Amino acid sequence: MTDLTPTETKNRLKSLGLFGLLACWEQLADKPWLREVLAIEERERHKRSLERRLKNSRVAAFKPMTDFDWTGSCTAPR
């Protein structure tokens, strides 16, 4: 993981709404685990966002082309 500047780290905290951590910045700025916590939170939120959008889209499960019944489908003209 690349090392972030304090400004970048504060911006990530703010964008995630982690205002409690931001308020304690002076105590947490040098903690080695802070960047990893940010990465974990961003990854989980991104995953949940994708899952929520897929669920809300109501897209059904996809059928592979090998399982499709082509006998009743449109045929090309001869």
VOPAGU-2260 file (C-alpha; in pm, 1 decimal, decimal comma):
REM VOPAGU-2260
SITE   aa  ch    i         X         Y         Z
SITE  MET   A    0       0,0       0,0       0,0
SITE  THR   A    1     133,9     342,4     -84,3
SITE  ASP   A    2     193,2     587,0     194,8
SITE  LEU   A    3     -58,7     871,0     200,0
SITE  THR   A    4      -2,8    1227,6     297,8
SITE  PRO   A    5    -187,2    1351,6     606,5
SITE  THR   A    6    -412,6    1561,8     382,2
SITE  GLU   A    7    -503,6    1259,9     167,4
SITE  THR   A    8    -573,9    1051,1     475,5
SITE  LYS   A    9    -796,4    1323,4     624,3
SITE  ASN   A   10    -985,8    1351,2     294,4
SITE  ARG   A   11   -1045,9     975,0     291,5
SITE  LEU   A   12   -1171,2     985,1     651,0
SITE  LYS   A   13   -1404,4    1270,7     562,2
SITE  SER   A   14   -1538,0    1102,8     247,1
SITE  LEU   A   15   -1613,5     787,6     447,6
SITE  GLY   A   16   -1789,6     987,8     717,9
SITE  LEU   A   17   -1548,3     872,8     988,7
SITE  PHE   A   18   -1566,8    1201,5    1175,0
SITE  GLY   A   19   -1476,7    1047,0    1511,4
SITE  LEU   A   20   -1141,0     937,1    1374,9
SITE  LEU   A   21   -1098,6    1274,1    1208,7
SITE  ALA   A   22   -1168,3    1451,3    1538,0
SITE  CYS   A   23    -891,7    1247,8    1703,2
SITE  TRP   A   24    -647,6    1309,0    1417,7
SITE  GLU   A   25    -364,2    1431,3    1639,9
SITE  GLN   A   26    -369,4    1103,9    1835,0
SITE  LEU   A   27    -413,2     876,6    1531,0
SITE  ALA   A   28    -202,0    1037,1    1258,1
SITE  ASP   A   29     105,3     822,2    1321,6
SITE  LYS   A   30     -74,4     491,5    1383,8
SITE  PRO   A   31      34,3     226,6    1130,8
SITE  TRP   A   32    -308,7      58,6    1127,6
SITE  LEU   A   33    -502,2     368,7    1019,2
SITE  ARG   A   34    -431,7     332,4     644,9
SITE  GLU   A   35    -526,6     -34,9     654,6
SITE  VAL   A   36    -854,8      45,1     833,4
SITE  LEU   A   37    -931,8     301,2     562,6
SITE  ALA   A   38    -857,6      49,1     285,8
SITE  ILE   A   39   -1076,2    -216,8     450,3
SITE  GLU   A   40   -1365,7      26,3     496,8
SITE  GLU   A   41   -1344,2     153,0     138,0
SITE  ARG   A   42   -1327,9    -202,3      -0,6
SITE  GLU   A   43   -1627,7    -318,4     204,2
SITE  ARG   A   44   -1837,1     -14,1     114,0
SITE  HIS   A   45   -1755,1     -59,3    -254,9
SITE  LYS   A   46   -1852,1    -429,8    -238,9
SITE  ARG   A   47   -2179,3    -356,1     -58,7
SITE  SER   A   48   -2258,5     -76,4    -302,9
SITE  LEU   A   49   -2218,3    -311,8    -599,9
SITE  GLU   A   50   -2431,6    -578,7    -431,3
SITE  ARG   A   51   -2705,2    -325,6    -350,0
SITE  ARG   A   52   -2710,9    -184,3    -702,8
SITE  LEU   A   53   -2725,0    -531,9    -856,8
SITE  LYS   A   54   -3011,9    -629,4    -625,9
SITE  ASN   A   55   -3200,9    -306,9    -700,6
SITE  SER   A   56   -3154,2    -353,7   -1075,2
SITE  ARG   A   57   -3356,1    -676,4   -1055,4
SITE  VAL   A   58   -3134,0    -840,9   -1313,5
SITE  ALA   A   59   -3207,5   -1210,8   -1315,0
SITE  ALA   A   60   -2949,2   -1484,9   -1325,1
SITE  PHE   A   61   -2784,7   -1528,9   -1662,4
SITE  LYS   A   62   -2813,5   -1850,3   -1859,1
SITE  PRO   A   63   -2501,0   -1965,2   -2047,0
SITE  MET   A   64   -2543,9   -1989,7   -2423,4
SITE  THR   A   65   -2468,7   -2363,9   -2405,7
SITE  ASP   A   66   -2780,8   -2411,7   -2188,8
SITE  PHE   A   67   -3010,8   -2208,0   -2413,5
SITE  ASP   A   68   -3280,7   -2397,0   -2603,3
SITE  TRP   A   69   -3225,9   -2282,6   -2962,1
SITE  THR   A   70   -3503,9   -2500,0   -3114,9
SITE  GLY   A   71   -3782,6   -2253,7   -3050,8
SITE  SER   A   72   -3586,7   -1936,9   -3120,2
SITE  CYS   A   73   -3588,1   -1730,6   -3435,0
SITE  THR   A   74   -3411,7   -1895,1   -3723,7
SITE  ALA   A   75   -3227,1   -1728,9   -4006,4
SITE  PRO   A   76   -3412,0   -1718,6   -4340,3
SITE  ARG   A   77   -3302,3   -1977,8   -4597,3
